[in-house]
Amino acid sequence: MIKIVIAEDQGMMLSALGSLLNMEEDFDVIGMAKNGEEAIHLVRELKPDICIMDIEMPLKTGLAAAEELKESNCKIIILTTFARAGYFERARKAGVRGYLLKDSPINELADSIRAIMSGRKIYAPELVDIIYEHDATTENPLTDRESEVLQLVSEGKSTKEIAKELYLSHGTVRNYISVILEKLHVKNRIEAISRFKEMGWFK
């Protein structure tokens, strides 16, 4: 019996996926999580064979959770709507065994789980074209401090609030933001956040 934990923040999707997978004779869904933190806890406590993980979840993303669980014996499958090269590259570095898209039929997911249990890695075919079109090995051009500033910008914090939190002057924060925009080749903060997110560089 293949023991499975599912992590998905949309309740209806979580319930439906659990019910469908439990219908397979060789699957046993032993835990369901609504965020990355819960997923890590369940994997460590229940020791499943497989953890199916969404990417964009509260508290901790699926990619961050996968990175934290890299040394565990649990095989991680990312199941997402996002076929992004940056996300995929980060997932591969985290050692995930599968990266599948949510619009795939349930029987394909079931077959992928069995294939991964037999030692294979399964990646959605759509990702192949994206990787060829986009240099998925692109490294984050920002320094740790610049990334930290952009993280705070993405949380909706003002220049004043960022300066206070990081013990910097307003001018220094403004300079950091100017450098960030230049390095990411974008015109404003919104585009910077979008670009950084698309590349999978947010922790």
ABEGO torsion letter per residue (X at the ends): XBBBBBBBABAAAAAAAAAAAAABAABBBABBBABAAAAAAAAAAAGBABBBBBABBBGBBAAAAAAAAAABABBBBBBBABBBAAAAAAAAAAGBABBBBAABBAAAAAAAAAAAAAGBBBBBAAAAAAAAABBAABBBABBAAAAAAAAAAAAGBBAAAAAAAAGBBAAAAAAAAAAAAAAAGBABAAAAAAAAAAAGABX
